[in-house]
Amino acid sequence: MNATQTLARYALKLRYRDIPSEVIERAKACILDTLAVSLYGSTKPWSKIVSEFVRSAGSKGNATVFGAKQKASPERAALSNGTMAHAFELDNVRQPGAGVHPGATAFLPAFAVAENERADGKALLTAFVAGCEVMSRIGVAAGNSLERRGFHAPGLTGTFGAAVAAGRLLQLKEKQLVNALGIAGSYSGGLIEFSRCQEGAMIKRLHLGKAAEGGVTAALLARRGFAGPESVLEGKFGFLEAYCRDAKPGLLTAGLGENWQTLGIFLKRYACHIYAQIPVQSLRELMAEHTFAGADVSSILVEGGDKVLSHHNISDPADIMKAQYSVPFCVALALFRDPDDPRSFDPSALEDAAIRAACRKVELRARSQEGLTPWGARIVVRLKDGREFARDRNSYKGMPDDPLSQAELRRKFMLLTAGGENAAAACVFERLQHLESEPTLVGLI
């Protein structure tokens, strides 16, 4: 069997009882986080555009469109909910970086299909882990080269995770799931030009919804007998050859069933791009330790990997999406607002003269990341009185080596879903803690 076929067989043979308890716990943390950020994301105007599009198209089914009090077909619900998950730069990612967003493109498609098919909590968890394991290996094999070529990686890898998760819940046979992966390859797409444009950066929000929808559609078509290339991943004109540079096909199946990729999921603390997380956390720590305020700062230096300069050195963002993608802007915002609250990243921040001025004081500089995570960063803060403070971090709160505690996870869930304490939201949180015991997902959200 080739790698595509091997991955399909693995995904279908995986059983809940075979998944280590620590993997299940990480998966549940991801699910809690994803539902919270999706419900928060449903309030954003771009999310409402997509959910209204789904409603007006007359999509029929039993899958919930979050925040809209409507049902839709699973692929359309995945489109809408996947967009919501990525609507405000809060959704979870993976370490080491592989261009995958597990919650948005593996869990949410699985949730939509599970609702529609009346599956239980164990089936949902198993499908999500299977999708995450396959999708992560595809991202790892791509070698982080997708975005260097101009593609938005999770818009490409996500279709495969969605196809696997949906295919399991649809009870596809092995050949059908191979076909679903083959079809998903033709749904992979998304350009990163939004980071350079003056207008239209909203498209970034759609990429993960599109990937979630494409994977579910691929699985549904495969169930009906539609075929796709059985060598879609490793073939001469397959995914790795077409989209990547220096891909490593052997990593598609290396350690399959032994090295659990799901354990690499980590959660975002702030509503900004992953490359801004460590600089923002380091800055807030220094502010608390040395009791200075934004007005006291003369300049800030951030040293990190090459991608910080090539993709995230945006000194004058035109809209809030580009602002969340800009490391200088996110650091500047953290000088004057609480970055823990996603409401700090509202459009008024773009018009805040103090934040704009501070943004111009932030210098980015590339450094070698050898032996470090891609997101590791050193920040140096110089004050107007001549004092200087520095911090060098290789991880931040939410990463696998420093995960959110249950209390911190609950706080984020409640903040995003209810704005504080709320009995209904607290009940959902508790039910999700024991998702494996849920006989159905219908009515959960």
N, C-alpha and C positions, 0 to 999 in steps of 0.2 A: 504494500500500500504506500502511496505517497503521503506527504505531510497533511494535505487537505483532508484526505480520507481518514488518516489516523486521528486527527483532531475531531472529526465528526463522530467516529466510533467512540472515542473517549467521552465526548459530551453526552452521548446517549446512554452509555453504560454507567456513568457516575450515579451513585446512590447516596441518599442523605446520610445513611449510617457510615459511609466511607469518608465523610468530610470531618476532619478534626474539629474539636470543639472551639479551638481558638480561631479557626477559619470562619465558623458559623458566627462567632461573636463579632468578628471584624465585618462580616457581611451585614449583620443586623445594625451595626453602628452606621455603616454606609447607607442602609435603607432608611433609617431614622433621619439621617442628615439630608438625604435626597428628597424625601417627602417634605421636609421643612423648607428647604430652599426652593422647591417647586411651588409650594403653596405661596411662599412669599413672592416668587417670580411671577405668579399668575396675576399679580396686581399691576404689573408693568404694562405700559401701552403697547409695546411690541408683542407681548404675550397675548394681549386682548385681541390684537389684529388677527393672530393665527387662530385663536379659539373661535372668533367670529367667522373666520373663513371656514372652519370645520363645521360650524353650526349652519351657515348659509348653504353649504354644499349638500346638506341633508344626509350626512353620514349616519348610518343605522348600526347599532350594536349595543353591547352592554358594558363597555369600558368607560370609566369616568374621565371626563375632561376637568381637570382641577380648577377650582375657583369659578366655574361657569354654570354649575348646576345643570349639566347636560351629559348625555351619554352619546357615544360614537362607536364606530368600528374600531378594533384594536389598533390598526395601523394609523388611523387618523388621531386617535387619542394619544398614541406614541409621538406623533408629530407635534401636537400641541403641548403635551407635558414635557417632552424632551426640550423644547424651546424654553419652557418655563424654568426648567432646571438650570439652564445655562443663561438665564435672562439677566442675571446680575452678578456674575463672576463669583458665585458662592459654592458651586458644585465641586464634589470631590474628584481627586485625581489619583496618581499612582507614583510610588517611588520604588526603584529608579524610574525616571521619566521615560515614558514610552508612547506619549501622545494618545492616552486613553482616559476617558472620563467614565468610570464604571457605573456610577449611579444613573446618569442621564441616558447612556446608550446600552446598558445591559439590564439594569433593574427596571426602569420605567417601561421599556417594551415588554418585559416579563410580567410586570404588574397589569398592564393593559390586557395581555392575552390571558393571564390567570383569572382576571375578573370575567372576561368574556367566556372562558371555558369552565368556569366554576371550580377552579383548582384550589387546593388547600395551601396552608402556609409552608409546609415542608416541600411541596412541589415547587412553590415559588422560590424558596431559598436555594434549592438544588439547581433550578434553572439559572438563577442569577449567578451562582458560583461557576457553573459550567460556562456561561457566556463570558464571565470575567476572566476565567483561566485561558480560554481560547483567544479572546481579544487581546489580552495582555501579551501573550506570546507573539502574536502578529506584530504588535507594536515594538516589542523588543527586537524581533528579527529585522524590522525596518531600520533599526540602528539610529533612531532620532534624526533621520535624514529627510523626513517628509517636509518639515517646515523650512528647512534650508533650501528646498526646491520650490517653495512658494505655496505649499498645500497646508491647510489647517488640519492637523493630524487627526483629532477626534472625529472630524467629519468623514474621514476615510476608514479608520479602524472601527468606528462605532457600528457600522452596518454589519460587520461580522459578529460582534458581540450580541447585537439585537437579533440577528438571524438564528444564532445558537440558542439563546434564551427562549425565543419564541418557538423555535422548532422542537425543543424538548417538551414544552407545554402543549404543543399541538400533536405530540406523540408521533413525530415523523419517523419513518424508517431510515436506516443508515444511508441508503442511496439518496433518499429525498433530502436529508440534511446536507449531504455533499452538494446536491443541486442548489439548495438554499444558499450555501456559501458561494457557489459559483454565480448565482444571480446577484447576491449581495455585492460582489466585486464590481458589478456594473452600476450599482447605486452609490459607490464610494466617490466622494468629491467634496470640494470646498477649498477656495483659494484664500490666501492670507493677505490679499491686497487691502483688506479693510484697515490694516495697520498703517497704511500709507495714504489713504484717501482723505479728501476733505469732507465728503458726505457718504452716506451709505454704510457706515460701520455697523449699523443695526443687523446686517446680514450675519455677523458672527453668532448672534443669538440663535439664528435659525439652523445653523450647521448641525447641531446635535439633535435637534428635532427631526431634521431631514434624515440623519443617519438612523435614528430610532425607527422612523417610519419605513425607511428602505429595508431594514432588516426584517421587520415584521411582514412587509409585503413580499419579500423574497421567500420567507417561510410559507406564507399562505399560497403563493404560486407553486412552490415545490410540492405542497400537499396535493395540489390539483394536477400534478404531472408535468409541470414546466421544468425544463432542464437547464443547467448551467455548467460551465466547464469544470471538470473534476480536478483540474490542476490550477485552479484560480490563484492560489497563493504562490506556488513555487515555479510555475511554468515559464517558458521563454518569454511569453507576453503576458504573464500574470502580474499580480499585485506588486510583488517585491521587485521584479525587473522593471516594471513600468513607472512606479512611483518613487523608488528609493535609489540611493547611492550606497554602494558597499554593504548591501544587505547580507544577512547571515541566515540563510534558510535552515541551517541545522538547529537554530534556536527555537524554531516553531514547535518542536517536540521534545527538546532537551528537558529532562527532569519531569516529564509529564506524569502527573499523579503522585509525585513525590515533593517537588518544590512548588508550594502553593502561592501562586501569584496574587491571590486575593488578600493575602497578608500584607501586601504592599500598598493597599488603599490608605490614603490619608485625607483628612478633612481640612478644609480651609477655615481659617479663623476670621479673615477679613474679606470684604466684598471687592477684591481686586485680584489681578493676575497673580499666579503663583510666584513669579519672580519678584513681586513686591512684598510678599508675606514676611520674609526674614528682615529686610530693611525696616519695614514698618514696626514689627515687634521689637527689634533692637532699639529703634528710636524711642518708642514708648517706655521701654525699660530704662533707658538713659534719662529720659525726662523725669521719671518717677524717682530714680536714685539720686539725681543731682538737682532736682527742683528748679528746672528752668522751663520757660514757656516759649511759644513760637516766636514772639516778638524779640526774644533774647538772642536768636540765632543769626549768625553772620553768613555761614555757608555750611553745606553738607556734601560730603564725598561718599559715594557708594561704589564699591569695587565688587565685581562679580564676573560671571562668564560672558563669553562673546555675545550671546544672544541678548543680554541686557542692552548692549549697544545697538545691535542690528535690528531688534524688534521693539524694544520698550523705552527707547530714549526719545520720548515725545514731550517736548517742553511747552507746547501750546496746543493742548487737545481741543478739538472743536465740539465734541459732544461727550456725554457721560461715559459711553462705551470706551472711547479712546482714552478718556481720563482714567478709567479703571485699568486700562492696558498700559498706562504710562507709569513707570517707576518714579520719576521725579514728581509727578502730580500726587501720587498716593502718599509719598513721603511728606510732601508739603501739607497735604490735608491732615495727616496725622499730627502735625504740629499744632493744629487749631481745633480739631474735632476728634471725637471718640471713634476710632476706626472699628471697634468691636460692634458698633451699631450700624447696620447697613444703611440706615436712613441718613447717616452722615454723608453718604455718596449720592446726594440728590442734586438736581440741576442747579440749585443755588450755589453749590460749591464751585461751579464753573464761573460764577459771577463774583465770587469772593475775592476782593482785591488783595487781601493778605495772603491767601493761598496761592493766587497767581504770582505774586511777587516772590514768595518762598520757592515756588516751583523753578523759577529762574536761578535760584541760588543752589540748586542741587546739581552736582556734577557726577556723571557716570564714567567709570573707568574699567576697562577690561583687565582681568588678571587670570593667571592659570588656575584652573579648577581641578588640577590633578590631585586625586585622593579625596576630593570633596564631592558633595552632591552638586548637580547643575545649578541648584538654587542657593547654594551657600554664598554668603556676602559679608563684606566688612563695611561698616559704616563709621565715618568720622564726622563728628559734629563740632563746629567751631562757633563759639559764642562771641558776642560783641565785646565782652570784657576781657577777651584773650584766652579764656579757658578752652580746653579741647578734650573731648571724650570720644572714645572709640569702643566698638564692639565687633567681634568676629564670630559669626554663628554659622553652623553647617546644617542646622535643622530648626524647626519652629514648632510651636504647640499645635498638635494635630497630626504630626508625622508619626510613623510607626514607632520610633524610638521615644516619642513623647506624646502619647495619644491623649485625646480629651478624656477626662474622667466622666463617669456617669452623670455627675452633677453638672459638669460643664456641657456635656452633650444635651442634657435636659434643658439647661438655661438657653442654649442656642435654639433648640426646638421650640421652646415656649416663646422666645423673643420673636422668632420668624413667623410662627403660626398664629399667635394670639397677642403679641406685643407685651406679654407679661403672663401672670397667672390666669388660667382659664380652665374650668373643670372639664369641658369637652376635649380641649387639646391635651390636658393631662391624661385623660382616659385613653386617647389614641396612643400617646407615648407609652403607656403601660402595656397596652395590647401589643404594640410592636416589639416590646422587650421580650415577649413570648410568642413571636410570630409563628414558630413551628407548631404551636397548639391551635392555631386558628383553622377551623374547618372550611372556611371560605373567606375570600377577600371582599366579597360583596358587602357594601355598606361600611367598610372600614374607614374610608375617607369621605 
